[in-house]
Amino acid sequence: MQEFLLFDKATSTGTKRLGVRGFDTAEIEVYGTATSANVRFKGASKSGIDRDRIGVNMADFNTSTSAAMGTVYQINIGGLDSLLLELSAVTGGNVSVTVRCF
């Protein structure tokens, strides 16, 4: 297992790419002081084209292509070269995003 801090108390939108070759699962945790935030999940394989990825919310097992504040999602990343996280909205504070790959 390896842990990566992709966004550290971010107050504005942005994107971060993480190389994930050799890992099977990513656990993405979204937390901070913001009243709301949205983090979209995308992945790219050999083609280099970013495509939406579906994650499973670990609290209720619902699926989505994005996460909100205070949630933890798991995504299948087997066969991907990279994972792209897009912080597409942040309101009323800051957001941190940690990714655990295993």
Backbone as CSV, one residue per row, in Angstrom:
resi,resn,N_x,N_y,N_z,CA_x,CA_y,CA_z,C_x,C_y,C_z
1,MET,0.847,-1.170,0.000,0.000,0.000,0.000,0.894,1.236,0.000
2,GLN,0.528,2.213,-0.833,1.205,3.509,-0.843,0.164,4.599,-0.715
3,GLU,0.492,5.644,0.019,-0.422,6.762,0.225,0.145,8.017,-0.418
4,PHE,-0.729,8.767,-1.099,-0.340,9.993,-1.791,-1.307,11.110,-1.399
5,LEU,-0.772,12.292,-1.084,-1.582,13.474,-0.805,-1.596,14.309,-2.085
6,LEU,-2.724,14.266,-2.831,-2.777,14.959,-4.118,-3.201,16.413,-3.995
7,PHE,-4.128,16.703,-3.114,-4.516,18.081,-2.837,-4.335,18.310,-1.346
8,ASP,-3.648,19.378,-0.983,-3.372,19.685,0.420,-3.949,21.049,0.754
9,LYS,-5.115,21.044,1.373,-5.815,22.274,1.772,-6.024,23.218,0.588
10,ALA,-6.462,22.655,-0.534,-6.714,23.453,-1.739,-7.952,24.328,-1.550
11,THR,-7.868,25.540,-2.068,-8.994,26.473,-2.000,-9.507,26.848,-3.387
12,SER,-8.886,26.291,-4.413,-9.336,26.553,-5.788,-9.300,25.251,-6.586
13,THR,-9.956,25.248,-7.722,-10.050,24.050,-8.548,-8.702,23.721,-9.188
14,GLY,-8.567,22.486,-9.657,-7.337,22.056,-10.316,-7.378,20.574,-10.605
15,THR,-6.322,20.074,-11.254,-6.217,18.651,-11.550,-4.866,18.118,-11.093
16,LYS,-4.848,16.852,-10.736,-3.617,16.159,-10.336,-3.625,14.777,-10.977
17,ARG,-2.473,14.394,-11.518,-2.327,13.075,-12.136,-1.373,12.241,-11.286
18,LEU,-1.708,10.954,-11.152,-0.920,10.028,-10.358,-0.658,8.773,-11.176
19,GLY,0.599,8.371,-11.291,0.940,7.103,-11.948,0.510,5.948,-11.068
20,VAL,-0.260,5.015,-11.645,-0.819,3.919,-10.843,-0.512,2.541,-11.420
21,ARG,0.394,2.469,-12.361,0.742,1.168,-12.953,1.222,0.224,-11.853
22,GLY,0.712,-1.007,-11.866,1.100,-2.001,-10.867,0.172,-2.066,-9.668
23,PHE,-0.768,-1.135,-9.570,-1.754,-1.162,-8.486,-3.096,-1.639,-9.036
24,ASP,-3.933,-2.182,-8.164,-5.248,-2.674,-8.564,-6.400,-1.802,-8.082
25,THR,-6.247,-1.184,-6.913,-7.339,-0.429,-6.301,-6.810,0.894,-5.752
26,ALA,-7.621,1.945,-5.912,-7.321,3.242,-5.297,-8.454,3.583,-4.346
27,GLU,-8.089,3.992,-3.131,-9.066,4.479,-2.164,-8.859,5.979,-2.050
28,ILE,-9.893,6.749,-2.356,-9.804,8.201,-2.424,-10.622,8.800,-1.294
29,GLU,-9.963,9.598,-0.453,-10.639,10.251,0.676,-10.621,11.758,0.461
30,VAL,-11.809,12.381,0.578,-11.968,13.819,0.384,-12.360,14.426,1.732
31,TYR,-11.555,15.373,2.224,-11.804,15.940,3.549,-11.286,17.375,3.622
32,GLY,-11.648,18.079,4.679,-11.187,19.455,4.879,-12.261,20.297,5.531
33,THR,-12.110,21.609,5.399,-13.024,22.550,6.051,-14.084,23.098,5.105
34,ALA,-14.011,22.790,3.821,-14.962,23.314,2.838,-16.384,22.848,3.156
35,THR,-17.350,23.706,2.846,-18.748,23.323,3.030,-19.215,22.407,1.906
36,SER,-18.562,22.512,0.749,-18.852,21.584,-0.348,-17.660,21.521,-1.291
37,ALA,-17.541,20.383,-1.969,-16.470,20.183,-2.955,-16.863,19.028,-3.848
38,ASN,-16.251,18.972,-5.029,-16.493,17.883,-5.956,-15.175,17.450,-6.579
39,VAL,-14.895,16.151,-6.515,-13.674,15.583,-7.105,-14.094,14.512,-8.105
40,ARG,-13.749,14.726,-9.378,-14.074,13.767,-10.440,-12.937,12.777,-10.614
41,PHE,-13.302,11.507,-10.960,-12.323,10.440,-11.160,-12.179,10.156,-12.653
42,LYS,-10.943,10.132,-13.138,-10.676,9.741,-14.520,-9.428,8.874,-14.537
43,GLY,-9.320,8.044,-15.559,-8.151,7.182,-15.686,-7.736,7.058,-17.128
44,ALA,-6.458,6.787,-17.336,-5.927,6.605,-18.691,-5.077,5.346,-18.740
45,SER,-5.218,4.606,-19.839,-4.366,3.437,-20.073,-3.375,3.797,-21.173
46,LYS,-2.952,2.826,-21.942,-1.917,3.047,-22.958,-2.271,4.133,-23.968
47,SER,-3.558,4.295,-24.287,-3.972,5.302,-25.268,-3.700,6.725,-24.793
48,GLY,-3.627,6.902,-23.461,-3.422,8.234,-22.904,-4.686,9.062,-22.821
49,ILE,-5.807,8.488,-23.232,-7.084,9.209,-23.198,-7.712,9.065,-21.815
50,ASP,-8.026,10.207,-21.178,-8.673,10.183,-19.865,-10.155,9.855,-20.029
51,ARG,-10.593,8.847,-19.282,-11.997,8.433,-19.311,-12.528,8.392,-17.882
52,ASP,-13.815,8.735,-17.730,-14.444,8.682,-16.411,-14.305,7.288,-15.818
53,ARG,-14.081,7.239,-14.519,-14.016,5.978,-13.773,-15.123,5.990,-12.738
54,ILE,-15.728,4.836,-12.510,-16.780,4.720,-11.508,-16.174,4.251,-10.201
55,GLY,-16.504,4.957,-9.137,-16.052,4.588,-7.804,-17.209,4.112,-6.953
56,VAL,-16.883,3.394,-5.898,-17.880,2.888,-4.954,-17.707,3.615,-3.630
57,ASN,-18.776,4.272,-3.177,-18.764,4.970,-1.896,-18.695,3.924,-0.786
58,MET,-17.703,4.006,0.071,-17.494,2.999,1.103,-18.501,3.090,2.243
59,ALA,-19.267,4.172,2.320,-20.268,4.302,3.385,-21.587,3.626,3.020
60,ASP,-21.979,3.725,1.727,-23.289,3.205,1.347,-23.272,2.327,0.089
61,PHE,-22.104,2.131,-0.495,-21.894,1.288,-1.669,-22.593,1.792,-2.940
62,ASN,-23.012,3.064,-2.941,-23.505,3.672,-4.168,-22.322,3.980,-5.070
63,THR,-22.567,4.065,-6.368,-21.494,4.337,-7.322,-21.623,5.748,-7.896
64,SER,-20.465,6.298,-8.295,-20.436,7.635,-8.869,-19.104,7.851,-9.578
65,THR,-19.060,8.842,-10.447,-17.808,9.234,-11.102,-17.166,10.422,-10.400
66,SER,-17.727,10.796,-9.227,-17.153,11.903,-8.453,-17.465,11.731,-6.977
67,ALA,-16.686,12.436,-6.158,-16.846,12.365,-4.703,-17.105,13.749,-4.132
68,ALA,-17.864,13.802,-3.052,-18.145,15.044,-2.335,-17.333,15.089,-1.038
69,MET,-17.450,16.182,-0.316,-16.742,16.347,0.957,-17.096,15.230,1.930
70,GLY,-16.103,14.785,2.672,-16.318,13.821,3.738,-16.631,12.411,3.272
71,THR,-16.219,12.064,2.052,-16.509,10.725,1.543,-15.225,9.973,1.220
72,VAL,-15.373,8.647,1.150,-14.277,7.756,0.762,-14.803,6.849,-0.347
73,TYR,-14.088,6.808,-1.459,-14.457,5.976,-2.606,-13.333,5.015,-2.941
74,GLN,-13.700,3.835,-3.453,-12.720,2.913,-4.003,-12.974,2.766,-5.491
75,ILE,-11.860,2.729,-6.263,-11.921,2.636,-7.714,-11.006,1.507,-8.169
76,ASN,-11.481,0.733,-9.128,-10.649,-0.283,-9.756,-9.693,0.425,-10.720
77,ILE,-8.386,0.304,-10.498,-7.396,0.948,-11.368,-6.486,-0.068,-12.046
78,GLY,-6.824,-1.361,-11.930,-6.034,-2.400,-12.592,-5.958,-2.149,-14.091
79,GLY,-4.769,-2.194,-14.651,-4.579,-1.975,-16.076,-4.421,-0.525,-16.490
80,LEU,-4.605,0.406,-15.561,-4.438,1.822,-15.887,-2.980,2.251,-15.734
81,ASP,-2.591,3.244,-16.516,-1.274,3.853,-16.365,-1.321,5.025,-15.392
82,SER,-2.452,5.782,-15.421,-2.542,6.945,-14.537,-3.979,7.203,-14.109
83,LEU,-4.105,7.872,-12.982,-5.382,8.292,-12.423,-5.359,9.812,-12.393
84,LEU,-6.415,10.440,-12.910,-6.534,11.890,-12.911,-7.665,12.276,-11.982
85,LEU,-7.374,13.107,-10.998,-8.403,13.621,-10.103,-8.588,15.098,-10.411
86,GLU,-9.825,15.470,-10.657,-10.156,16.845,-10.989,-10.977,17.446,-9.856
87,LEU,-10.397,18.406,-9.148,-11.127,19.149,-8.132,-11.917,20.204,-8.896
88,SER,-13.185,19.907,-9.180,-13.973,20.759,-10.067,-14.763,21.837,-9.333
89,ALA,-14.857,21.736,-8.002,-15.552,22.756,-7.219,-15.087,22.695,-5.769
90,VAL,-14.956,23.870,-5.174,-14.659,23.969,-3.737,-15.276,25.271,-3.229
91,THR,-16.038,25.157,-2.124,-16.744,26.303,-1.577,-16.581,26.351,-0.060
92,GLY,-16.301,27.540,0.463,-16.348,27.771,1.901,-15.274,27.102,2.728
93,GLY,-14.056,27.026,2.248,-12.968,26.453,3.028,-11.950,25.772,2.133
94,ASN,-11.292,24.746,2.670,-10.256,24.046,1.899,-10.575,22.555,1.774
95,VAL,-9.885,21.923,0.819,-10.097,20.506,0.534,-8.750,19.799,0.446
96,SER,-8.659,18.644,1.063,-7.505,17.758,0.899,-8.005,16.443,0.319
97,VAL,-7.181,15.839,-0.529,-7.536,14.564,-1.141,-6.351,13.613,-0.997
98,THR,-6.578,12.510,-0.323,-5.570,11.466,-0.141,-5.974,10.253,-0.964
99,VAL,-4.981,9.667,-1.629,-5.205,8.451,-2.418,-4.318,7.347,-1.853
100,ARG,-4.924,6.221,-1.497,-4.189,5.035,-1.057,-4.292,3.990,-2.161
101,CYS,-3.161,3.579,-2.691,-3.148,2.588,-3.772,-2.634,1.255,-3.242
102,PHE,-3.332,0.183,-3.607,-2.921,-1.156,-3.208,-3.337,-2.160,-4.247
